[in-house]
Amino acid sequence: MKNKLTKKEEEIMNMFWDYGPMFVRDVQEHYEEPKPALTTTSTMVRILESKGFVGHKAFGNTYQYFPLVSCEDYKKSSLFGVISDYFENSYLKAVSALVKEDKISVEELKDLIAQIEAGKEA
């Protein structure tokens, strides 16, 4: 998955991941006020389809859209993309940056290593 989602696209994808297949009007109903125009929502859903994130099933002259990409797969892809784009594809550099910015402590890292080692033994 090479396409990245904008904030607005991700907001709509979260609706699909949370609620499953929907018509554009259903997506519209899940927005908080002030809701965007229905035509705007429709355009955003079609963009998601062109990017390969959603597919559709025809019901007469209307479409029900559904996610083609799981939330988990998107998150993994996004994480790998960030590590590739900003940390020279080095997971060690990514973790080091988290430690340097006090986003994760050395103690938490030690706990994580212990969990991983315990999992490998099982």
TIRO-2110 file (N, C-alpha, C; in Angstrom, 1 decimal):
// TIRO-2110
0.9, -1.2, 0.0, N, 1, A
0.0, 0.0, 0.0, CA, 1, A
0.9, 1.2, 0.0, C, 1, A
0.9, 1.9, -1.1, N, 2, A
1.8, 3.0, -1.3, CA, 2, A
1.2, 4.4, -1.0, C, 2, A
-0.1, 4.4, -1.1, N, 3, A
-0.9, 5.6, -0.9, CA, 3, A
-1.0, 6.0, 0.6, C, 3, A
-0.8, 7.2, 0.9, N, 4, A
-1.1, 7.7, 2.3, CA, 4, A
-2.4, 8.4, 2.3, C, 4, A
-3.0, 8.4, 3.5, N, 5, A
-4.3, 9.1, 3.7, CA, 5, A
-4.1, 10.5, 4.3, C, 5, A
-4.9, 11.4, 3.8, N, 6, A
-4.9, 12.7, 4.4, CA, 6, A
-5.7, 12.6, 5.7, C, 6, A
-5.7, 13.6, 6.6, N, 7, A
-6.4, 13.5, 7.8, CA, 7, A
-7.9, 13.3, 7.6, C, 7, A
-8.5, 14.0, 6.6, N, 8, A
-9.9, 13.8, 6.2, CA, 8, A
-10.2, 12.4, 5.7, C, 8, A
-9.3, 11.9, 4.9, N, 9, A
-9.5, 10.6, 4.4, CA, 9, A
-9.4, 9.5, 5.5, C, 9, A
-8.5, 9.7, 6.4, N, 10, A
-8.3, 8.8, 7.5, CA, 10, A
-9.5, 8.9, 8.4, C, 10, A
-10.1, 10.0, 8.6, N, 11, A
-11.3, 10.2, 9.4, CA, 11, A
-12.5, 9.3, 8.8, C, 11, A
-12.6, 9.4, 7.4, N, 12, A
-13.6, 8.5, 6.8, CA, 12, A
-13.3, 7.1, 6.9, C, 12, A
-12.0, 6.7, 6.7, N, 13, A
-11.6, 5.3, 6.8, CA, 13, A
-11.9, 4.8, 8.2, C, 13, A
-11.7, 5.6, 9.2, N, 14, A
-12.0, 5.2, 10.6, CA, 14, A
-13.5, 4.9, 10.7, C, 14, A
-14.4, 5.6, 10.0, N, 15, A
-15.8, 5.3, 10.1, CA, 15, A
-16.1, 4.0, 9.4, C, 15, A
-15.4, 3.7, 8.3, N, 16, A
-15.6, 2.4, 7.7, CA, 16, A
-15.1, 1.3, 8.6, C, 16, A
-13.9, 1.5, 9.2, N, 17, A
-13.4, 0.5, 10.1, CA, 17, A
-14.3, 0.3, 11.3, C, 17, A
-14.9, 1.3, 11.8, N, 18, A
-15.7, 1.2, 13.0, CA, 18, A
-17.1, 0.7, 12.7, C, 18, A
-17.7, 1.1, 11.5, N, 19, A
-19.1, 0.7, 11.3, CA, 19, A
-19.3, -0.2, 10.1, C, 19, A
-18.3, -0.5, 9.4, N, 20, A
-18.4, -1.5, 8.3, CA, 20, A
-19.0, -0.8, 7.0, C, 20, A
-19.5, -1.7, 6.1, N, 21, A
-20.0, -1.1, 4.8, CA, 21, A
-21.1, -0.1, 5.0, C, 21, A
-21.0, 1.0, 4.2, N, 22, A
-22.0, 2.1, 4.3, CA, 22, A
-22.2, 2.7, 3.0, C, 22, A
-23.4, 3.4, 2.9, N, 23, A
-23.7, 4.2, 1.7, CA, 23, A
-23.1, 5.6, 2.1, C, 23, A
-22.9, 6.5, 1.1, N, 24, A
-22.4, 7.8, 1.4, CA, 24, A
-23.2, 8.6, 2.4, C, 24, A
-24.5, 8.4, 2.4, N, 25, A
-25.4, 9.0, 3.4, CA, 25, A
-25.1, 8.5, 4.8, C, 25, A
-24.8, 7.3, 4.9, N, 26, A
-24.4, 6.7, 6.2, CA, 26, A
-23.2, 7.3, 6.7, C, 26, A
-22.2, 7.5, 5.8, N, 27, A
-20.9, 8.1, 6.2, CA, 27, A
-21.2, 9.5, 6.7, C, 27, A
-22.1, 10.2, 6.0, N, 28, A
-22.5, 11.6, 6.3, CA, 28, A
-23.1, 11.7, 7.7, C, 28, A
-23.9, 10.7, 8.0, N, 29, A
-24.5, 10.7, 9.4, CA, 29, A
-23.5, 10.6, 10.5, C, 29, A
-22.4, 10.0, 10.3, N, 30, A
-21.4, 9.8, 11.4, CA, 30, A
-20.6, 11.0, 11.6, C, 30, A
-20.6, 12.0, 10.8, N, 31, A
-19.9, 13.3, 11.0, CA, 31, A
-20.5, 14.0, 12.1, C, 31, A
-19.7, 14.7, 12.9, N, 32, A
-20.2, 15.7, 13.9, CA, 32, A
-20.6, 17.0, 13.2, C, 32, A
-21.4, 17.8, 13.8, N, 33, A
-21.7, 19.1, 13.3, CA, 33, A
-20.5, 20.0, 13.4, C, 33, A
-20.3, 20.9, 12.4, N, 34, A
-21.0, 21.0, 11.2, CA, 34, A
-20.5, 20.0, 10.2, C, 34, A
-21.5, 19.3, 9.6, N, 35, A
-21.2, 18.2, 8.6, CA, 35, A
-20.8, 18.8, 7.3, C, 35, A
-19.9, 18.2, 6.6, N, 36, A
-19.5, 18.7, 5.2, CA, 36, A
-20.7, 18.4, 4.3, C, 36, A
-20.7, 19.0, 3.2, N, 37, A
-21.8, 18.8, 2.2, CA, 37, A
-21.7, 17.4, 1.7, C, 37, A
-22.9, 16.8, 1.4, N, 38, A
-23.0, 15.4, 0.9, CA, 38, A
-22.1, 15.2, -0.3, C, 38, A
-22.0, 16.2, -1.2, N, 39, A
-21.2, 16.1, -2.4, CA, 39, A
-19.7, 16.0, -2.0, C, 39, A
-19.3, 16.7, -1.0, N, 40, A
-17.9, 16.6, -0.5, CA, 40, A
-17.6, 15.2, 0.0, C, 40, A
-18.5, 14.7, 0.8, N, 41, A
-18.4, 13.4, 1.4, CA, 41, A
-18.3, 12.3, 0.3, C, 41, A
-19.2, 12.5, -0.7, N, 42, A
-19.2, 11.5, -1.9, CA, 42, A
-17.8, 11.6, -2.6, C, 42, A
-17.3, 12.8, -2.8, N, 43, A
-16.1, 13.0, -3.5, CA, 43, A
-14.9, 12.3, -2.7, C, 43, A
-14.9, 12.5, -1.4, N, 44, A
-13.9, 11.9, -0.6, CA, 44, A
-13.9, 10.4, -0.6, C, 44, A
-15.1, 9.8, -0.6, N, 45, A
-15.3, 8.4, -0.7, CA, 45, A
-14.8, 7.8, -2.0, C, 45, A
-15.1, 8.5, -3.1, N, 46, A
-14.6, 8.1, -4.4, CA, 46, A
-13.1, 8.2, -4.5, C, 46, A
-12.5, 9.2, -3.9, N, 47, A
-11.0, 9.4, -3.8, CA, 47, A
-10.4, 8.2, -3.1, C, 47, A
-11.0, 7.8, -2.0, N, 48, A
-10.6, 6.6, -1.2, CA, 48, A
-10.7, 5.3, -2.1, C, 48, A
-11.7, 5.3, -2.9, N, 49, A
-11.8, 4.1, -3.8, CA, 49, A
-10.7, 4.2, -4.9, C, 49, A
-10.5, 5.3, -5.4, N, 50, A
-9.4, 5.4, -6.5, CA, 50, A
-8.0, 5.1, -5.9, C, 50, A
-7.8, 5.3, -4.6, N, 51, A
-6.6, 5.0, -4.0, CA, 51, A
-6.5, 3.6, -3.5, C, 51, A
-7.6, 2.8, -3.7, N, 52, A
-7.6, 1.4, -3.4, CA, 52, A
-7.9, 1.1, -1.9, C, 52, A
-8.5, 2.1, -1.2, N, 53, A
-8.8, 1.8, 0.2, CA, 53, A
-10.2, 1.3, 0.4, C, 53, A
-11.1, 1.6, -0.5, N, 54, A
-12.5, 1.1, -0.4, CA, 54, A
-12.9, 0.6, -1.7, C, 54, A
-13.9, -0.3, -1.7, N, 55, A
-14.5, -0.8, -2.9, CA, 55, A
-16.0, -0.6, -2.8, C, 55, A
-16.8, -0.9, -3.8, N, 56, A
-18.2, -0.7, -3.7, CA, 56, A
-19.0, -1.9, -4.3, C, 56, A
-20.2, -1.9, -3.8, N, 57, A
-21.2, -2.9, -4.4, CA, 57, A
-22.4, -2.1, -4.8, C, 57, A
-22.9, -2.3, -6.0, N, 58, A
-24.0, -1.5, -6.6, CA, 58, A
-25.3, -2.1, -6.0, C, 58, A
-26.2, -1.1, -5.7, N, 59, A
-27.5, -1.4, -5.3, CA, 59, A
-28.4, -0.5, -6.1, C, 59, A
-28.8, -0.9, -7.3, N, 60, A
-29.6, -0.1, -8.2, CA, 60, A
-28.6, 1.0, -8.7, C, 60, A
-29.0, 2.3, -8.5, N, 61, A
-28.2, 3.4, -8.9, CA, 61, A
-27.4, 4.0, -7.8, C, 61, A
-27.2, 3.3, -6.7, N, 62, A
-26.4, 3.8, -5.6, CA, 62, A
-25.4, 2.7, -5.2, C, 62, A
-24.4, 3.2, -4.5, N, 63, A
-23.3, 2.2, -4.1, CA, 63, A
-23.1, 2.2, -2.6, C, 63, A
-22.9, 0.9, -2.2, N, 64, A
-22.5, 0.7, -0.8, CA, 64, A
-21.0, 0.5, -0.8, C, 64, A
-20.3, 1.3, 0.0, N, 65, A
-18.8, 1.2, 0.0, CA, 65, A
-18.4, 0.4, 1.2, C, 65, A
-17.2, -0.3, 1.1, N, 66, A
-16.7, -1.1, 2.2, CA, 66, A
-15.1, -1.0, 2.1, C, 66, A
-14.5, -1.2, 3.3, N, 67, A
-13.0, -1.1, 3.3, CA, 67, A
-12.4, -2.3, 2.7, C, 67, A
-11.3, -2.0, 1.9, N, 68, A
-10.5, -3.0, 1.3, CA, 68, A
-9.2, -3.3, 2.1, C, 68, A
-8.9, -2.3, 2.9, N, 69, A
-7.7, -2.3, 3.7, CA, 69, A
-8.1, -2.3, 5.2, C, 69, A
-7.5, -3.2, 6.0, N, 70, A
-7.9, -3.2, 7.4, CA, 70, A
-7.1, -2.1, 8.1, C, 70, A
-7.7, -1.7, 9.2, N, 71, A
-7.1, -0.7, 10.0, CA, 71, A
-5.6, -1.1, 10.5, C, 71, A
-5.5, -2.4, 10.9, N, 72, A
-4.2, -2.9, 11.3, CA, 72, A
-3.2, -2.8, 10.2, C, 72, A
-3.6, -3.2, 9.0, N, 73, A
-2.7, -3.2, 7.8, CA, 73, A
-2.3, -1.8, 7.5, C, 73, A
-3.2, -0.8, 7.6, N, 74, A
-2.9, 0.6, 7.3, CA, 74, A
-1.9, 1.1, 8.3, C, 74, A
-2.1, 0.8, 9.6, N, 75, A
-1.2, 1.2, 10.7, CA, 75, A
0.2, 0.7, 10.5, C, 75, A
0.3, -0.6, 10.1, N, 76, A
1.6, -1.2, 9.9, CA, 76, A
2.3, -0.5, 8.7, C, 76, A
1.6, -0.3, 7.6, N, 77, A
2.1, 0.3, 6.5, CA, 77, A
2.6, 1.7, 6.8, C, 77, A
1.8, 2.4, 7.6, N, 78, A
2.2, 3.8, 7.9, CA, 78, A
3.4, 3.8, 8.8, C, 78, A
3.5, 2.9, 9.7, N, 79, A
4.7, 2.8, 10.6, CA, 79, A
5.9, 2.5, 9.8, C, 79, A
5.8, 1.5, 8.9, N, 80, A
6.9, 1.2, 8.0, CA, 80, A
7.3, 2.3, 7.1, C, 80, A
6.4, 3.1, 6.6, N, 81, A
6.6, 4.3, 5.8, CA, 81, A
7.4, 5.3, 6.6, C, 81, A
7.0, 5.6, 7.8, N, 82, A
7.7, 6.6, 8.6, CA, 82, A
9.1, 6.2, 8.9, C, 82, A
9.3, 4.9, 9.2, N, 83, A
10.6, 4.4, 9.5, CA, 83, A
11.5, 4.5, 8.3, C, 83, A
10.9, 4.2, 7.2, N, 84, A
11.7, 4.2, 5.9, CA, 84, A
12.0, 5.7, 5.5, C, 84, A
11.0, 6.6, 5.6, N, 85, A
11.1, 7.9, 5.1, CA, 85, A
12.0, 8.8, 6.1, C, 85, A
11.9, 8.6, 7.4, N, 86, A
12.5, 9.5, 8.3, CA, 86, A
13.7, 8.9, 9.1, C, 86, A
13.8, 7.6, 9.1, N, 87, A
14.9, 6.9, 9.9, CA, 87, A
15.8, 6.0, 9.1, C, 87, A
15.9, 6.3, 7.8, N, 88, A
16.7, 5.5, 6.9, CA, 88, A
16.5, 4.0, 7.0, C, 88, A
15.2, 3.7, 7.1, N, 89, A
14.8, 2.3, 7.3, CA, 89, A
15.4, 1.6, 8.4, C, 89, A
15.8, 2.3, 9.5, N, 90, A
16.5, 1.7, 10.6, CA, 90, A
15.5, 1.8, 11.8, C, 90, A
15.1, 0.6, 12.3, N, 91, A
14.2, 0.6, 13.5, CA, 91, A
15.0, 1.0, 14.7, C, 91, A
16.3, 0.7, 14.7, N, 92, A
17.1, 1.1, 15.9, CA, 92, A
17.1, 2.7, 16.0, C, 92, A
17.2, 3.4, 14.8, N, 93, A
17.2, 4.8, 14.9, CA, 93, A
15.9, 5.4, 15.3, C, 93, A
14.8, 4.7, 14.9, N, 94, A
13.5, 5.1, 15.3, CA, 94, A
13.3, 5.0, 16.9, C, 94, A
13.7, 3.8, 17.4, N, 95, A
13.6, 3.6, 18.8, CA, 95, A
14.5, 4.6, 19.6, C, 95, A
15.7, 4.8, 19.1, N, 96, A
16.7, 5.7, 19.7, CA, 96, A
16.1, 7.1, 19.7, C, 96, A
15.4, 7.6, 18.7, N, 97, A
14.7, 8.9, 18.7, CA, 97, A
13.7, 9.0, 19.8, C, 97, A
12.9, 7.9, 20.0, N, 98, A
11.9, 7.9, 21.0, CA, 98, A
12.5, 8.0, 22.4, C, 98, A
13.6, 7.3, 22.6, N, 99, A
14.3, 7.4, 23.9, CA, 99, A
14.8, 8.8, 24.1, C, 99, A
15.5, 9.4, 23.1, N, 100, A
16.0, 10.7, 23.2, CA, 100, A
15.0, 11.8, 23.5, C, 100, A
13.8, 11.6, 22.9, N, 101, A
12.7, 12.5, 23.1, CA, 101, A
11.9, 12.2, 24.4, C, 101, A
12.3, 11.3, 25.2, N, 102, A
11.6, 10.9, 26.4, CA, 102, A
10.2, 10.4, 26.1, C, 102, A
10.0, 9.7, 25.0, N, 103, A
8.7, 9.1, 24.6, CA, 103, A
8.6, 7.7, 25.2, C, 103, A
9.8, 7.1, 25.4, N, 104, A
9.9, 5.8, 26.0, CA, 104, A
11.1, 5.8, 26.9, C, 104, A
11.0, 5.2, 28.1, N, 105, A
12.1, 5.2, 29.0, CA, 105, A
13.0, 4.0, 28.8, C, 105, A
14.2, 4.0, 29.3, N, 106, A
15.1, 2.9, 29.2, CA, 106, A
14.5, 1.7, 29.9, C, 106, A
13.9, 2.0, 31.0, N, 107, A
13.2, 0.9, 31.8, CA, 107, A
12.1, 0.2, 31.0, C, 107, A
11.3, 1.0, 30.3, N, 108, A
10.3, 0.4, 29.4, CA, 108, A
10.9, -0.4, 28.3, C, 108, A
12.0, 0.0, 27.8, N, 109, A
12.8, -0.8, 26.8, CA, 109, A
13.2, -2.1, 27.4, C, 109, A
13.8, -2.0, 28.6, N, 110, A
14.2, -3.3, 29.2, CA, 110, A
13.1, -4.2, 29.4, C, 110, A
11.9, -3.7, 29.8, N, 111, A
10.7, -4.5, 30.0, CA, 111, A
10.3, -5.1, 28.7, C, 111, A
10.3, -4.4, 27.6, N, 112, A
10.0, -4.9, 26.3, CA, 112, A
10.9, -6.0, 25.8, C, 112, A
12.2, -5.8, 26.1, N, 113, A
13.2, -6.8, 25.7, CA, 113, A
12.9, -8.1, 26.5, C, 113, A
12.6, -7.9, 27.8, N, 114, A
12.3, -9.1, 28.6, CA, 114, A
11.1, -9.9, 28.1, C, 114, A
10.1, -9.1, 27.7, N, 115, A
8.9, -9.7, 27.1, CA, 115, A
9.2, -10.5, 25.8, C, 115, A
9.9, -9.8, 25.0, N, 116, A
10.3, -10.5, 23.7, CA, 116, A
11.1, -11.7, 23.9, C, 116, A
12.1, -11.7, 24.8, N, 117, A
12.9, -12.8, 25.1, CA, 117, A
12.1, -13.9, 25.7, C, 117, A
11.1, -13.6, 26.6, N, 118, A
10.3, -14.6, 27.2, CA, 118, A
9.4, -15.3, 26.1, C, 118, A
8.9, -14.5, 25.2, N, 119, A
8.1, -15.0, 24.1, CA, 119, A
8.8, -15.9, 23.2, C, 119, A
10.1, -15.6, 23.0, N, 120, A
10.9, -16.5, 22.1, CA, 120, A
11.2, -17.9, 22.7, C, 120, A
11.2, -17.9, 24.0, N, 121, A
11.4, -19.2, 24.7, CA, 121, A
10.2, -20.1, 24.7, C, 121, A
9.0, -19.5, 24.6, N, 122, A
7.8, -20.2, 24.6, CA, 122, A
7.6, -21.0, 23.4, C, 122, A
END
